[in-house]
């Protein structure tokens, strides 16, 4: 997984403002464009394809960003909703609910 995506997500996971900004994206393309812009504001360079790939592997992203910390309530909600690369049976996707 792209190290810059993990670095950015470490900031996102505890910043309600970033979570809300990313939640404004209703498609993978919209959310990833927002992520690239917000990351740039923080001095982190992201590519939209890397953001989409990370969303498709959200559980791994959480593990890498958490560094043995407990998952946030936001992460637990997304994971328990059944996030998967294709939206999973629940129809929940990473890009629709935040990251």
C-alpha positions as CSV (number, residue, x, y, z in Angstrom):
1,X,0.0,0.0,0.0
2,X,1.2,3.5,-0.8
3,X,3.0,5.0,2.2
4,X,1.6,8.5,1.5
5,X,-1.9,7.2,1.6
6,X,-1.2,5.6,5.0
7,X,0.4,8.8,6.3
8,X,-2.6,10.8,5.1
9,X,-5.1,8.3,6.6
10,X,-3.3,8.5,10.0
11,X,-4.3,12.1,10.0
12,X,-7.8,11.5,8.7
13,X,-8.7,8.8,11.3
14,X,-8.6,11.3,14.2
15,X,-9.7,14.5,12.4
16,X,-13.5,14.9,12.2
17,X,-13.1,17.8,9.8
18,X,-11.2,15.7,7.3
19,X,-13.7,12.8,7.7
20,X,-16.5,15.2,7.0
21,X,-14.7,16.7,4.0
22,X,-14.1,13.2,2.5
23,X,-17.7,12.3,3.2
24,X,-18.8,14.9,0.7
25,X,-17.6,12.7,-2.1
26,X,-20.4,10.4,-3.3
27,X,-18.3,8.4,-5.8
28,X,-14.8,7.0,-5.7
29,X,-13.6,9.7,-8.1
30,X,-15.1,12.5,-6.0
31,X,-13.8,11.2,-2.7
32,X,-10.3,10.6,-4.1
33,X,-10.1,14.0,-5.6
34,X,-11.1,15.5,-2.3
35,X,-8.4,13.3,-0.6
36,X,-5.7,14.5,-3.0
37,X,-6.6,18.1,-2.4
38,X,-6.8,17.8,1.4
39,X,-3.5,15.8,1.5
40,X,-1.8,18.5,-0.6
41,X,-2.9,21.1,1.9
42,X,-1.1,19.0,4.6
43,X,2.0,18.6,2.4
44,X,1.3,15.0,1.4
45,X,1.3,14.0,-2.3
46,X,-1.4,11.5,-3.3
47,X,-2.5,10.0,-6.6
48,X,-6.2,9.3,-7.0
49,X,-5.6,5.7,-8.1
50,X,-3.7,5.1,-4.8
51,X,-6.6,6.5,-2.8
52,X,-9.2,4.3,-4.6
53,X,-6.9,1.2,-4.1
54,X,-6.6,2.0,-0.4
55,X,-10.4,2.2,-0.1
56,X,-10.7,-1.1,-1.8
57,X,-8.5,-2.5,0.9
58,X,-9.8,-0.5,3.9
59,X,-9.2,-3.1,6.5
60,X,-5.5,-3.2,5.7
61,X,-5.3,0.6,5.6
62,X,-6.8,0.7,9.1
63,X,-4.2,-1.8,10.4
64,X,-1.3,0.1,8.9
65,X,-2.5,3.4,10.1
66,X,-3.5,2.3,13.6
67,X,0.0,1.0,14.6
68,X,-1.5,-1.2,17.3
69,X,-3.8,1.6,18.5
70,X,-7.5,0.8,18.9
71,X,-9.6,1.4,15.8
72,X,-11.7,4.5,15.9
73,X,-15.4,4.4,16.2
74,X,-15.6,5.5,12.5
75,X,-13.4,2.6,11.4
76,X,-15.3,0.1,13.4
77,X,-18.6,1.3,11.9
78,X,-17.2,1.0,8.3
79,X,-15.6,-2.4,8.9
80,X,-18.7,-3.8,10.6
81,X,-20.9,-2.5,7.7
82,X,-19.0,-4.9,5.4
83,X,-16.7,-2.7,3.3
84,X,-15.3,-4.5,0.4
85,X,-13.8,-3.8,-3.0
86,X,-17.1,-4.2,-4.8
87,X,-19.3,-2.7,-2.1
88,X,-20.0,-6.1,-0.5
89,X,-23.4,-7.5,0.3
90,X,-24.4,-4.5,2.4
91,X,-23.7,-2.1,-0.5
92,X,-21.5,0.0,1.8
93,X,-18.4,1.4,0.1
94,X,-15.5,3.2,1.6
95,X,-15.8,6.3,-0.6
96,X,-19.4,6.8,0.2
97,X,-19.1,6.8,4.0
98,X,-15.9,8.7,4.4
99,X,-12.6,7.1,3.6
